[in-house]
Amino acid sequence: MRTVIAGGHGQIALRLERLLAARGDEAAGIIRNAGQAGDLRAAGAEPVVCDLESASVGEVAAHLEGADAVVFAAGAGPGSGAARKETVDRDAAVLFADAAEQAGVRRYIIVSSMGADAGLTEPPPGTDPVFAAYQRAKGAADDAVRARSGLDWTVLRPGRLTDGPGTGKVRLAERTGRDEVTRDDVAAVLGALLHAPGTAGLTLELIGGDTPVEEAVGAVALR
């Protein structure tokens, strides 16, 4: 199985690439900075240099030819402003979906955010306006992906991300309540979702829990 990951140098993406390589799958990561290529190779992934903020649909689709699945794990990052939440977290996700359809790749998993909401026009008092823009952008991207009849999509919405070691146990459901989850466990769930076609068409929240990853994914998969 060949999977192409947008945001290939991200913290979750690098973990996913290692997992895929370890189980014998092919992984390719799309990166903007060619200087990051060595890190992807060390993770067992093929680096693909392409700027999703400036590339055309056709250019991205060419990189997806022959893939079995794609994962959108890109993000503007914590140091970016509201404008790049739109151009990366929203627009690049939509572009990636367009490219997947053009390349004939149906399986599309997008890493979103718990609380993502395109209609978040009045965030709760005290909410950072850039974070509110991020949540709106993520929600808009999710909506755009879910509207695609040409994709077997899954939207994954993790809780607050942590860098502790993964437990291999999670709670995965349409609604989980807010809590944290390790990036290791998010990557493990993504790896399991890629081999669980019955999760297509689902929007799932993810936090740490008591259920082994494979069991948690199997429990939500539509049969």
C-alpha positions in Angstrom: 0.0 0.0 0.0 1.3 3.4 -0.9 0.3 6.5 1.1 1.1 10.1 0.4 1.1 12.4 3.3 0.7 16.2 3.1 2.7 18.0 5.7 5.2 15.1 5.6 7.7 16.7 8.1 5.0 17.4 10.8 5.3 15.7 14.1 2.4 13.3 13.5 3.4 12.7 9.9 6.9 11.6 10.8 5.5 9.2 13.3 3.1 7.8 10.8 5.8 7.4 8.2 7.9 5.4 10.6 4.9 3.1 11.4 4.1 2.6 7.7 7.7 1.8 6.8 7.9 -0.6 9.7 4.9 -2.6 8.5 6.2 -2.7 4.9 4.0 -0.1 3.4 5.2 2.7 1.1 5.0 6.2 2.4 5.8 9.5 0.7 5.7 12.8 2.4 5.0 16.2 0.7 7.3 18.9 2.1 7.9 22.5 1.1 11.5 22.7 2.4 13.9 20.4 0.5 16.2 20.6 3.5 13.8 18.3 5.4 14.2 15.5 2.9 16.8 13.7 5.0 14.4 13.4 8.0 11.8 11.8 5.8 14.3 9.3 4.4 15.4 8.5 8.0 11.7 7.8 8.8 11.5 5.4 5.8 9.5 7.8 3.6 10.1 9.2 0.1 10.4 13.0 0.2 8.3 14.9 -2.3 9.1 18.6 -2.6 5.9 20.6 -3.4 4.5 23.8 -1.9 0.7 23.3 -1.5 0.2 27.0 -1.1 1.4 27.7 -4.6 1.1 24.4 -6.6 -1.7 23.7 -9.0 -4.1 20.8 -8.7 -2.5 19.1 -11.7 1.0 19.5 -10.1 -0.1 17.9 -6.9 -2.1 15.2 -8.7 1.0 14.2 -10.5 2.6 13.4 -7.1 -0.4 11.3 -6.1 -0.4 9.0 -9.2 -0.2 5.4 -8.1 -1.1 6.1 -4.5 -3.7 3.9 -2.7 -4.4 6.6 0.0 -3.6 10.1 1.0 -3.4 11.7 4.4 -3.7 15.5 4.9 -1.6 16.2 8.0 -0.4 19.7 7.0 -0.8 22.8 9.1 0.3 26.4 9.1 1.9 25.9 12.5 1.6 27.6 15.9 3.7 30.7 14.9 1.5 31.6 11.9 -1.2 34.2 11.6 -4.9 33.9 10.7 -4.2 34.3 7.0 -2.1 31.2 6.7 -4.7 29.2 8.6 -6.9 29.8 5.6 -4.2 29.2 2.9 -2.8 26.0 4.6 -5.3 24.5 6.9 -8.3 25.2 4.7 -7.2 25.9 1.1 -4.4 23.3 0.9 -6.7 20.6 2.3 -9.2 21.4 -0.4 -6.5 21.5 -3.1 -5.2 18.1 -1.9 -8.8 16.7 -2.2 -9.1 18.1 -5.7 -5.7 16.5 -6.6 -6.7 13.1 -5.1 -9.8 13.0 -7.2 -7.9 14.0 -10.3 -5.3 11.3 -9.6 -8.0 8.7 -9.0 -7.1 8.2 -5.3 -10.3 7.6 -3.4 -9.1 7.1 0.2 -8.6 10.4 1.9 -8.0 10.9 5.6 -7.8 14.4 7.0 -6.3 15.3 10.4 -8.6 17.9 11.8 -9.1 19.4 15.3 -11.6 18.8 18.0 -14.0 21.7 18.0 -13.3 22.6 14.3 -16.3 24.6 13.1 -16.6 26.6 9.9 -19.4 28.6 11.5 -17.3 29.8 14.5 -18.0 33.5 13.9 -18.2 34.4 17.6 -15.7 32.3 19.6 -16.0 32.0 23.4 -14.7 35.0 25.4 -11.0 34.7 25.9 -10.4 32.6 22.9 -7.3 33.6 21.0 -8.4 35.0 17.6 -5.8 33.1 15.7 -6.9 29.9 17.2 -10.5 30.7 16.4 -9.4 31.3 12.8 -7.6 27.9 12.9 -10.8 26.2 14.1 -12.8 27.9 11.4 -10.3 26.9 8.7 -10.2 23.3 9.9 -14.0 23.2 10.0 -14.3 24.6 6.5 -11.8 22.0 5.2 -13.7 19.2 6.8 -16.9 20.4 5.3 -15.4 20.6 1.8 -13.9 17.1 2.1 -17.1 15.6 3.4 -19.0 17.0 0.4 -16.9 14.9 -2.1 -18.7 12.0 -3.5 -15.5 11.0 -5.3 -13.6 10.4 -2.0 -13.8 7.7 0.7 -13.0 10.2 3.4 -12.5 10.0 7.1 -12.1 13.1 9.3 -10.1 12.5 12.4 -10.4 15.1 15.2 -7.8 14.5 18.0 -8.0 16.2 21.3 -5.2 18.3 22.8 -1.9 16.8 21.5 0.9 15.8 23.8 4.4 14.5 23.2 4.5 11.7 25.8 5.0 8.1 24.8 2.0 6.5 23.2 0.0 4.1 25.2 -1.5 2.2 22.3 -4.9 2.7 23.9 -7.5 5.3 22.9 -11.1 6.4 22.9 -12.4 6.8 19.3 -16.0 7.8 18.7 -18.2 10.3 17.0 -18.2 12.2 20.3 -15.6 11.6 23.0 -15.6 14.7 25.2 -12.5 16.8 25.5 -9.2 15.4 26.7 -5.7 14.9 25.5 -4.0 12.3 23.3 -0.4 11.6 22.4 0.9 12.2 18.9 2.2 8.6 18.9 -1.4 7.4 19.4 -2.8 9.7 16.7 -0.3 8.3 14.3 -1.2 4.7 15.3 -4.9 5.4 14.7 -4.1 6.9 11.3 -2.2 3.8 10.4 -5.1 1.6 11.4 -7.6 3.8 9.6 -5.7 3.4 6.4 -6.4 -0.3 6.5 -10.0 0.1 7.7 -12.2 1.0 4.7 -15.3 0.7 6.8 -14.4 4.0 8.5 -15.0 5.9 5.3 -17.7 8.5 5.6 -17.0 9.0 9.4 -16.0 12.0 11.4 -14.3 10.7 14.6 -13.0 12.3 17.7 -9.9 10.9 19.4 -8.6 11.0 22.9 -6.5 8.8 25.2 -8.5 5.9 26.5 -8.5 2.2 27.5 -9.2 0.5 24.2 -6.3 -0.9 22.0 -6.0 1.1 18.8 -6.9 -1.7 16.4 -9.9 -2.7 18.5 -11.0 0.9 18.7 -10.9 1.4 15.0 -12.6 -1.9 14.4 -15.4 -1.0 16.7 -16.3 2.2 14.8 -15.9 0.7 11.3 -19.1 0.2 9.4 -19.7 -3.4 8.4 
